[in-house]
């Protein structure tokens, strides 16, 4: 997936929902939580967020600099171990989306820092 805004490639966003099997909720929460900080330190990761929904689903939101960075992330041993056994952890197929961002990505060189709002 290639899209360019200006002279630089547009970031890629991955997001989706995972519904764990009732008996695996704590294990899925621990596993997904353990991936957050290491993933945020990976080259090319711009954002990585994990949310737990009231209905028991987990929501992941990731932003990556490039497809190559996503591919490298998907090959990490910790993530591979989880993904290779996904059917054992989940009640249903994950609901996932992968898109090229069309809005500008705000970083420290382009505007307000993430998490701040200008008024």
C-alpha positions as CSV (number, residue, x, y, z in Angstrom):
1,X,0.0,0.0,0.0
2,X,1.6,3.2,-1.1
3,X,0.4,6.7,-0.7
4,X,2.3,9.9,-0.5
5,X,1.5,13.2,1.1
6,X,3.8,15.9,0.0
7,X,7.3,14.4,-0.5
8,X,7.1,11.7,2.2
9,X,5.1,8.5,2.4
10,X,1.9,8.6,4.4
11,X,1.9,6.6,7.6
12,X,-0.1,3.3,7.8
13,X,-2.7,2.7,10.5
14,X,-3.7,-0.7,11.7
15,X,-6.7,-1.0,14.0
16,X,-9.1,-3.6,15.1
17,X,-10.9,-5.6,17.7
18,X,-10.1,-9.0,19.3
19,X,-12.7,-10.9,21.3
20,X,-10.9,-13.3,23.7
21,X,-12.4,-16.6,24.8
22,X,-13.8,-16.1,28.3
23,X,-11.3,-18.5,29.9
24,X,-8.4,-16.7,28.1
25,X,-9.2,-13.0,28.9
26,X,-6.5,-12.5,31.5
27,X,-3.9,-14.3,29.4
28,X,-4.8,-12.2,26.3
29,X,-4.8,-9.0,28.4
30,X,-1.3,-9.9,29.8
31,X,0.1,-10.8,26.4
32,X,-1.2,-7.8,24.6
33,X,-0.1,-5.5,27.4
34,X,3.4,-7.0,27.3
35,X,3.7,-6.0,23.6
36,X,2.9,-2.3,24.1
37,X,6.2,-0.9,25.4
38,X,8.5,-3.1,23.2
39,X,6.5,-2.2,20.1
40,X,6.6,1.5,20.9
41,X,10.4,1.3,20.8
42,X,10.5,-0.5,17.4
43,X,11.9,1.5,14.5
44,X,9.1,3.0,12.5
45,X,6.4,2.8,15.2
46,X,4.6,6.1,15.6
47,X,1.8,5.0,17.9
48,X,0.7,1.8,19.6
49,X,-2.4,1.8,21.8
50,X,-4.3,-1.0,23.6
51,X,-7.8,-0.5,24.9
52,X,-10.2,-2.8,26.7
53,X,-13.9,-2.3,25.7
54,X,-16.8,-2.7,28.1
55,X,-18.1,-5.6,26.1
56,X,-14.8,-7.6,26.7
57,X,-13.1,-6.9,23.4
58,X,-9.7,-5.5,23.0
59,X,-9.1,-2.7,20.6
60,X,-5.6,-2.1,19.1
61,X,-4.6,1.1,17.3
62,X,-1.2,1.3,15.6
63,X,0.5,3.8,13.3
64,X,3.6,2.9,11.4
65,X,6.0,4.8,9.2
66,X,6.0,2.2,6.4
67,X,4.9,-1.3,5.3
68,X,8.5,-2.4,5.9
69,X,8.2,-1.4,9.5
70,X,4.9,-3.3,9.8
71,X,6.4,-6.4,8.3
72,X,9.4,-6.2,10.6
73,X,7.1,-5.8,13.6
74,X,4.9,-8.8,12.5
75,X,8.0,-11.0,12.4
76,X,9.0,-10.3,16.0
77,X,9.1,-13.6,18.1
78,X,6.7,-12.4,20.8
79,X,4.1,-11.2,18.3
80,X,4.6,-14.4,16.1
81,X,4.0,-16.6,19.1
82,X,0.7,-14.9,19.8
83,X,-0.5,-14.7,16.2
84,X,0.4,-18.3,15.4
85,X,-1.9,-19.4,18.2
86,X,-4.7,-16.8,17.7
87,X,-7.6,-19.3,17.3
88,X,-6.8,-20.7,20.7
89,X,-7.1,-17.3,22.3
90,X,-10.1,-15.8,20.5
91,X,-13.8,-16.6,20.2
92,X,-14.0,-15.3,16.7
93,X,-11.9,-14.0,13.8
94,X,-10.3,-10.6,14.6
95,X,-12.0,-7.6,13.1
96,X,-9.1,-5.7,11.6
97,X,-8.4,-2.8,9.3
98,X,-5.3,-1.5,7.5
99,X,-5.3,1.9,5.9
100,X,-3.1,4.6,4.6
101,X,-3.6,7.9,6.6
102,X,-4.8,10.8,4.5
103,X,-4.8,13.3,7.3
104,X,-1.4,14.9,8.2
105,X,0.5,13.1,10.9
106,X,1.4,15.5,13.7
107,X,4.8,15.1,15.1
108,X,7.1,17.5,16.9
109,X,8.4,18.9,13.7
110,X,5.0,19.6,12.2
111,X,3.0,21.1,15.1
112,X,1.7,20.3,18.5
113,X,3.0,17.2,20.3
114,X,0.8,14.2,20.4
115,X,-1.7,14.4,23.2
116,X,-1.8,18.2,23.3
117,X,-4.4,20.5,22.0
118,X,-3.8,24.0,20.7
119,X,-6.4,26.6,21.6
